[in-house]
Amino acid sequence: MISKIICFLVLFLFQTGWSQHGERTILKGRIISNTNDLEGVYVINAQTEAMVNTTTDGYFSIMAKSGDTLIFSSIQFKENRVLLTPENFSDLNFTVKLNLLIHQLQEVIIKRYDNINSVALGIVPSGQKSYTPAERKLQTATALNPTANAGTMAGGSISADPIFNFFSGRTAMLKKEVAVEKKEFFIRLLENMFTLDHFVDRLKIPVEYVKGFEYYVVENESFTKILNSKNKTSTEFLLGELAVKYKEIIACEAK
């Protein structure tokens, strides 16, 4: 009797073990990593070559059994191989950790090609004057074009647009735009060279008068020439002299 029971138990354990190792079932799991981009990772059963992809949250389901090897492969992760055990099938939170694949550059070389420009490429003729947007408008409005009506009159004629622009006041308006544009350019150059603290703490200009002081100094032609040369020492010296005069103007206005 005892021998029959032992044989039954042995047979039962053998069938259970064979079922676990011989039949594949659905294995559910999830990948985790230091990134939220977990979608599209390949999960491959090396034994059956069955392949699935992970979802947005990193979940996957694949037919497997204990003893199979799962391969986790993706462009952004290092390949990981996991040998499955019986515990993996009973684990409701079966997770696989993947490490990000970092491509490290050995050397980065940045080259400057100062000699490559529109003139060197033949796009713009050499020696041609460059214009700002406001200067280009003024040049267009005041330039006399002797070939303006060459197609309708023998020998051509001079365009009357500059004359109309002059009497209509458009030329004067465009000249003002050019002047304003130059002032704005010099103010930006000045602000890039000196901070607000320099005007307030060093030159003792009240903070509410700093912007007015900037317009005051760019009206000075001698100062703008030095400023345009980007010589900070000379600019700072002349800026100090103009600051003294500007504070005197402020003091007079306050009386």
C-alpha positions as CSV (number, residue, x, y, z in Angstrom):
1,M,0.0,0.0,0.0
2,I,2.8,2.4,1.0
3,S,4.7,1.6,-2.2
4,K,1.6,2.5,-4.3
5,I,1.3,5.8,-2.6
6,I,5.0,6.6,-3.2
7,C,4.7,5.6,-6.8
8,F,1.6,7.9,-7.2
9,L,3.4,10.8,-5.6
10,V,6.5,10.3,-7.8
11,L,4.3,10.1,-10.9
12,F,2.4,13.2,-9.8
13,L,5.5,15.2,-9.2
14,F,7.0,14.0,-12.5
15,Q,3.8,15.1,-14.4
16,T,3.8,18.4,-12.7
17,G,7.4,19.1,-13.5
18,W,7.0,17.9,-17.1
19,S,4.0,20.2,-17.4
20,Q,6.0,23.2,-16.1
21,H,9.0,22.5,-18.3
22,G,7.2,21.1,-21.4
23,E,4.3,23.4,-21.9
24,R,4.6,27.1,-22.5
25,T,2.2,29.5,-20.9
26,I,1.6,33.2,-21.1
27,L,4.2,35.1,-19.1
28,K,3.3,38.7,-18.1
29,G,5.8,41.2,-17.0
30,R,7.0,44.7,-17.3
31,I,10.3,46.5,-18.0
32,I,11.5,49.4,-15.9
33,S,14.2,52.0,-16.5
34,N,15.3,55.6,-15.7
35,T,13.2,56.9,-18.6
36,N,9.5,57.1,-19.4
37,D,10.1,56.0,-23.0
38,L,9.4,52.3,-22.5
39,E,7.4,51.6,-25.6
40,G,8.6,49.4,-28.5
41,V,11.2,47.4,-26.7
42,Y,11.6,43.9,-28.4
43,V,11.0,40.9,-26.1
44,I,12.3,37.8,-27.8
45,N,12.1,34.2,-26.6
46,A,15.5,32.8,-27.6
47,Q,14.2,29.2,-27.8
48,T,11.0,29.8,-29.9
49,E,12.1,33.0,-31.5
50,A,8.7,34.5,-30.7
51,M,8.8,38.2,-30.4
52,V,6.5,40.9,-28.9
53,N,6.9,44.6,-28.2
54,T,6.4,46.4,-24.9
55,T,3.5,48.9,-24.4
56,T,3.7,52.6,-23.5
57,D,4.0,51.6,-19.8
58,G,6.5,48.9,-20.5
59,Y,4.2,45.8,-20.1
60,F,4.6,42.7,-22.2
61,S,3.1,39.2,-22.6
62,I,4.9,36.3,-24.2
63,M,4.6,32.5,-24.4
64,A,7.4,30.9,-22.4
65,K,8.3,28.3,-19.9
66,S,10.9,27.8,-17.1
67,G,14.3,27.5,-18.7
68,D,13.6,29.8,-21.6
69,T,15.8,32.8,-22.1
70,L,14.1,36.2,-22.8
71,I,16.1,38.8,-24.7
72,F,15.2,42.5,-24.3
73,S,16.6,44.6,-27.1
74,S,16.1,48.2,-28.2
75,I,18.1,51.1,-29.6
76,Q,18.0,53.1,-26.4
77,F,18.7,50.3,-24.0
78,K,21.5,47.9,-23.4
79,E,20.6,44.3,-24.3
80,N,19.5,42.2,-21.3
81,R,19.0,38.4,-21.2
82,V,16.9,36.8,-18.5
83,L,16.8,33.0,-17.8
84,L,13.3,32.2,-16.6
85,T,12.6,30.3,-13.4
86,P,9.4,28.8,-12.1
87,E,9.2,31.7,-9.7
88,N,8.9,34.2,-12.6
89,F,5.6,32.6,-13.6
90,S,4.0,32.9,-10.1
91,D,5.3,36.5,-9.6
92,L,2.6,39.0,-10.3
93,N,5.1,41.8,-10.4
94,F,7.7,40.3,-12.6
95,T,9.9,43.2,-13.7
96,V,13.1,43.5,-15.7
97,K,15.5,46.4,-15.2
98,L,16.9,47.9,-18.4
99,N,19.8,50.3,-18.5
100,L,20.0,53.2,-21.0
101,L,22.5,53.0,-23.7
102,I,24.6,56.1,-23.6
103,H,26.6,57.0,-26.8
104,Q,29.6,59.0,-25.6
105,L,31.4,61.1,-28.1
106,Q,35.2,60.8,-27.8
107,E,36.0,64.2,-29.3
108,V,34.0,67.1,-30.7
109,I,35.8,69.5,-33.0
110,I,34.3,72.9,-33.8
111,K,35.8,74.7,-36.8
112,R,35.2,78.3,-37.8
113,Y,34.9,79.1,-41.5
114,D,35.2,82.9,-41.3
115,N,36.3,83.0,-45.0
116,I,33.1,81.4,-46.2
117,N,30.5,84.1,-46.8
118,S,28.1,85.4,-49.5
119,V,31.0,87.2,-51.2
120,A,33.3,84.2,-51.2
121,L,30.5,82.0,-52.6
122,G,29.9,84.5,-55.4
123,I,26.3,85.3,-54.3
124,V,27.1,89.0,-53.6
125,P,29.7,91.0,-55.6
126,S,32.8,92.0,-53.5
127,G,33.0,95.6,-52.3
128,Q,29.3,96.1,-52.3
129,K,27.9,98.3,-49.5
130,S,25.7,96.5,-47.0
131,Y,22.5,98.2,-45.8
132,T,20.3,97.9,-42.8
133,P,16.6,97.5,-43.4
134,A,15.9,101.2,-42.8
135,E,18.8,102.2,-45.0
136,R,17.7,99.9,-47.8
137,K,14.2,101.6,-47.8
138,L,15.8,105.0,-47.9
139,Q,18.1,104.0,-50.8
140,T,15.2,102.6,-52.7
141,A,13.1,105.7,-52.2
142,T,15.8,108.2,-53.2
143,A,17.7,106.4,-55.9
144,L,17.2,107.6,-59.5
145,N,16.7,104.7,-61.9
146,P,17.5,105.9,-65.5
147,T,16.2,102.6,-66.9
148,A,12.8,102.7,-65.1
149,N,10.8,103.4,-68.2
150,A,13.2,102.1,-70.9
151,G,10.6,99.8,-72.2
152,T,8.1,102.5,-73.0
153,M,10.2,105.5,-74.1
154,A,13.1,105.7,-76.5
155,G,16.4,105.9,-74.6
156,G,14.6,105.5,-71.3
157,S,13.8,108.1,-68.6
158,I,14.4,108.9,-65.0
159,S,11.9,107.5,-62.4
160,A,9.9,110.2,-60.8
161,D,9.4,108.2,-57.6
162,P,12.3,109.9,-55.7
163,I,10.8,113.4,-56.5
164,F,7.3,112.3,-55.3
165,N,8.9,110.8,-52.1
166,F,10.7,114.1,-51.5
167,F,7.7,116.4,-51.7
168,S,5.3,113.9,-49.9
169,G,7.6,113.8,-46.9
170,R,8.3,110.1,-47.2
171,T,12.0,110.7,-47.7
172,A,12.2,112.7,-44.5
173,M,10.3,109.9,-42.7
174,L,12.7,107.3,-43.9
175,K,15.7,109.3,-42.9
176,K,14.3,109.5,-39.4
177,E,13.9,105.7,-39.4
178,V,17.5,105.3,-40.3
179,A,18.5,107.7,-37.4
180,V,16.4,105.8,-34.9
181,E,17.7,102.5,-36.1
182,K,21.3,103.7,-35.6
183,K,20.5,104.9,-32.1
184,E,18.9,101.5,-31.2
185,F,22.0,99.8,-32.5
186,F,24.3,101.8,-30.4
187,I,22.1,101.4,-27.3
188,R,22.2,97.6,-27.7
189,L,25.9,97.8,-28.1
190,L,26.2,99.9,-25.0
191,E,23.9,97.5,-22.9
192,N,26.0,94.5,-24.1
193,M,29.2,96.2,-22.9
194,F,27.9,97.6,-19.5
195,T,25.4,96.2,-17.1
196,L,22.6,98.2,-15.3
197,D,24.7,98.0,-12.1
198,H,27.5,99.8,-13.8
199,F,25.2,102.8,-14.6
200,V,23.6,102.9,-11.2
201,D,26.5,101.9,-8.8
202,R,29.6,103.1,-10.7
203,L,28.2,106.2,-12.6
204,K,25.6,107.0,-9.9
205,I,22.8,107.5,-12.5
206,P,19.4,107.0,-10.8
207,V,17.9,103.8,-12.1
208,E,14.8,105.6,-13.5
209,Y,17.1,107.9,-15.6
210,V,19.3,105.1,-17.0
211,K,17.4,104.7,-20.3
212,G,17.3,108.5,-20.8
213,F,21.1,108.6,-20.2
214,E,21.6,105.9,-22.9
215,Y,19.7,108.0,-25.4
216,Y,21.7,111.1,-24.3
217,V,25.1,109.5,-24.9
218,V,24.3,107.9,-28.3
219,E,23.4,111.4,-29.5
220,N,27.1,112.3,-29.0
221,E,28.9,111.5,-32.3
222,S,32.3,111.3,-30.6
223,F,31.0,108.8,-28.1
224,T,29.3,106.6,-30.8
225,K,32.6,106.5,-32.8
226,I,34.5,105.2,-29.7
227,L,31.6,102.9,-28.8
228,N,31.6,101.4,-32.3
229,S,35.3,100.7,-32.1
230,K,34.4,98.4,-29.1
231,N,37.3,99.8,-27.1
232,K,35.8,99.3,-23.6
233,T,38.4,101.4,-21.8
234,S,38.0,104.4,-23.9
235,T,34.3,104.0,-24.0
236,E,34.1,103.8,-20.2
237,F,36.3,106.9,-19.8
238,L,34.1,109.0,-22.0
239,L,31.0,107.5,-20.5
240,G,32.1,108.8,-17.1
241,E,32.5,112.3,-18.4
242,L,29.1,112.3,-20.0
243,A,27.6,110.9,-16.8
244,V,28.8,114.0,-14.9
245,K,27.2,116.3,-17.5
246,Y,24.0,114.3,-17.5
247,K,23.7,114.4,-13.7
248,E,24.1,118.2,-13.9
249,I,21.2,118.4,-16.3
250,I,19.0,116.2,-14.0
251,A,19.9,118.5,-11.1
252,C,18.9,121.6,-13.0
253,E,15.6,120.1,-14.1
254,A,14.8,119.1,-10.4
255,K,15.1,122.8,-9.3
